[in-house]
């Protein structure tokens, strides 16, 4: 996710750009980026050890988390450098990615909160805003899909799961507890690349033991979050660049649906067995309302310049990515 310049809104609904003076870094200004990357490598490796059902704080288990760490950093890096190279192409000054380690698995079992880049100069061109916004999530999504396909076509035998849960040999494989939710794209790729006759497909409450499937699923989830066409999320930038002021209609519809999905998460708590949403979406809705904002600031001056057919097609494709990657019930049992 990229960090775009911030905007203030006055009482008469006009937006004013607030650009902070950014001091040019010296010869070693990239040191912070490297340190954060190394810390994130360690925090995601610890998370990978945990996904392997081993003690993440025993050094001899460190190796079992390396594949997960490498894959998740690949997804995040693809996303951020998609933004970065698009910005460079449009001569917009940006920083290198700042990776965000999160070594608290009881709060976030993935080991990271992603990464951000800071734009040192405001985006004013409609084409530049669109290109920088769309390049990140599509790059991360492509890598996630490739990882997921590799995971499906290289599924190990059921014995792999038995080595992690030996008790399943006698008790049978559990379908309860902590589980990832499904989405259209994950389900479709599974049906295309997994043959029930020759491969064992683990249930969603065991998928996280398989690094390629775990990271592929995670990549789709963070892509969907970023592609929501609201505020200053990547999807919000794309929607604003495509539709101008009309983007607010789309943003409020999506925000309303998000609240509906969040409220639907309460249904099982009152005895209505209709699982179509998650309470977690209410938290995301609050974050959007107070931090990310629903409306995009008016920061493009050249709406008289139309986007090319290629860009418009790519924009609609990005919305398709959002719909097919969105998981109504992301996680259960956590």
N, C-alpha and C positions, 0 to 999 in steps of 0.2 A: 504494500500500500504506500502510495507516495503522499508526502505532506505538501499540499499546495499552499500558497500564500493565504493568510487569513483575512476575513472581511468583517467589518462592523456594519450594523444596520441601525439607521437612525429612526426616529419616530415616524417619519414620512415614508418609510419603506424603501428608501434609497440606500444602496450599498456603497460603502467607501472602502477602497483597498488600503490595507494597512501592511505596508512592506517594511520589514525590519532590516536595518542595515546589517549586512553580513560581511564580516571581516574576512578577507582572503586568507586561507590557511597558508602556513609556511611549508617548508620542504617535507615536514613529517606530519602533516595534517591528517593523513590517512591512518595514523597509529590507532586512533580511537576505533575506527572501523574494523581494523584487524583484531584488536583486543575483544571487541564485542562479538566478532565472528568466532574467535577461539572459545569464548565463554559459551556461546550458543552451541558450538560443536560439543562441548562437554555436557551441557544441560540436555541436549537432544539425545546424546549417547546414553546418559543416565535414564532418560525416558524409554529409549529402546530396550535397555536391559529390563526395565519394569514390564514392558510389553511382552518380553520373552519369559515372564513369570519367574524372574530371578531377582536376587537381592541387588539393587542398583548401587549399594554403597560398599560392596565387596569388590576389590580391585580385579580379582580373577574373573569376574563376570563382565568386565568392561568390553571385551571383544564382541560379545553377543549383541551389543547395542550399536555397533559401528555401521552396519548396513542401513538400519533405520535412520540413523543420523545423516549419513551421506545422501540418502534419498530425499529426506525432508528438506535438507539444506539446498539440494538441487532444485526442488520445486520453488522454494522461496527466492533463491537466486535468479531463477528464470523470470519470475514475476518482476522482481525489482530491476533487473537489468533490461527487461523489456521497456519499462518506464525510462530508464537511464539513457539507453541508446536512442529512443525516440526523441527525448529532450535534446540530446546532443545533435541529432539530425536537424532539429528546428532551431539550433543555436540558443537554447534555453539553458542557463547555468544551473547545474544541480550538483548535489553531493553524491558520493558513493553511498551504497546502502548502509544503514545502521541496523544491524541484527539485534534482536531483543531476546536475550536468554530468559528462561523462566524455570528455575530448578526446584519448583515446588509441585511435585506430581499429585499431591492431594488436592490441589486447586486447579491445576492444568496438566493433564497427563501427557501432553504432546511435547513438553520441554521448551517451548518457545511461544512468543506472541507475534512471530513473523519478523518483519523488518520495515523500515521506512527510508525514503530518501527525502531530502529537503531541496525544494526549488529555491534558488537564490534570486531568481527574477520572476516577475509575474508573467503568466501566460495571457496573451492578448489576442492572438490569432485563433480563429475558430478551428482551422485545420490543425494547428499545433495542439490545442486543448484536446481535440478528439484523438489525435494520434498518440499523444503521451498517455492519455487515459486508457485507451483500448489495448495498447501494446503490452502492458503489464499482465492483466488477467488472462489474455489469450495465450501469452507465452507460458505462464504458469499452468494454464489449463491443458495445453498441448503436452507438456512434460508429464502432467498428472495422468492423462489418458494413456500415454505410452507406458508409464510405470504400471498402471492398472492392467493393461493388456499383457505385459510381461508377467505380472503376478498371476493372471488367470491361466496363461498357457504353460506356466512352469509350476503349477500347484504340486506340492509333494503329496505323497500318499498319506493315508489316515494315520500311519505310524508316527508322523511328525507331531501330530496333536497328542498322541498317546505319550510321547516323550515329555511333553509339557504337563499333561494331566494324566498320569498313570492310572488314577482312580477311574477314568472313563472306560478302561478296559473291562471292568466288572460292572460299573454302575450305568454305563451308557453315556453318550455325550449330552451334556446339559444344554438346554435352550433358554435358560433363565440367567438373571444377573446383568452386569454391565454389558451394554450392546450398542453398536452403531446402528443408526437408522438407514433405511434404503432410499435411493433416489432413482429417477428414471434412467439416467445414464449408467450408473453402476449396475442396475438390474439388467439393462439391455446388453451391456458388454459381457456380463456374466453368462447370459443366455447364448450369446454368439460364440464365446471362446471356451466355455466349460462344457464338456460332455459328461453328463451324469453316469454314463456307462463306463467311462475310462478314468474319470477324475473324481476326487473327493472335494466338494465345495463346503468349507466350514460354515456353520451358522453365523449370523451377524454378531453373536455374543462371543465368538472366537476369532473373528477376522483380524483383530488387532495383533494376534500372535504372528501374523504373516506380514513381514515388513513391506512388501510391494503392495499388498492389498490395503494395509493400514495407511500408508503414505498416499496412495492413489485416492483413497476415500477422503483423507484429510485435504488433499489438494482440491478436490471437487467442492468440498465444503467451504474452504476459504475463498475459492473463486466465486461461489454463489454469494457469499457475504459481501465481497467487494463489488460484485456486479449488480447489486440492488440499485435501481435507478432513482436514488434519493440523495439529496444534499451533495456533500463533497466526497462521497464514495466514488470509485472509478465509474460505476454504472451511472451515477448522478452526473458526472462530467460528460459522459457519452450522450446521455439523454438531453442534457442542456445544449450540447454542441449540435445535436440533430434537430431539436424541436424548439429551441429558444425558450421564450416565456411559457409556452405550452407544456414544458417539462413538468411544471408544478402539478398539473392534473394527474400525470402518471405517478409522480412522487406521492401524492396524497392517497391514491388508490393502493399503491404498494404498502404504504405505511398503515393504512386501514386493514389490509389483509394480514399484515404482520401482527397487529393487535388481535385480530380474529384467531389466528393460529395460536397466539399466546393464551388467550382466554379458553380456547378449546383444550388446552393442557389441563385445565381444572376439571373437565368432565369426568375422567375416571375417579377423581377424588370424591365426587358426589354420587357415585354408583352408576354413572352412565358409561358403559363400555364402548366408547367411540373414540379411538385413538387416531387423531388427525393433526394434532398440534403439540406444542411444548411450552411450558411456562417460561422457558429460557427466552423465547421470542419477545416476551414483555420486557425483559432486561435489555435486549437489543433495541427494542422500540424506544425505551427511555434514553439509551445512549444516542440514538439518532436524534431524538427530539431536543435533547439538551446540549449535545456536543457536536455531532455531525451535521445537524439541522436537516430539515425536510426540503427546503427550497435551496436552489443553487444561487449563489450571488451573481449579479449581472456584471460579468467581467470580460465579456467578448465584445469588441467594437465593430467587427466586420461581418455581421449577420447578412449583409447584402451579398457576400461571397458564398455561393452554394457549395456544399460538400460534393465531391465527385461520387459517381455511381458506385465505385469500388468502396469508398468510405461508408456510404449509406448501407450497402450490402453487408459490410463488416459490422456495422452497428447493429443491424437486425440479427446477424448471426450471434453477436455477443449477448443479446437478450435471450436468444434460444439457449445459449450456454447457461444463462442464469436459471431459466425454467427447468432445464433437464438436470442441472446439478444441485438444485435446491432440495434440501432434505427437511420435510415438515417436522419430523421428530428426530433431531440430530443424534441425541444420546439418551439412553434410558439406563436406569439402575446405578447412576453415578452418585 
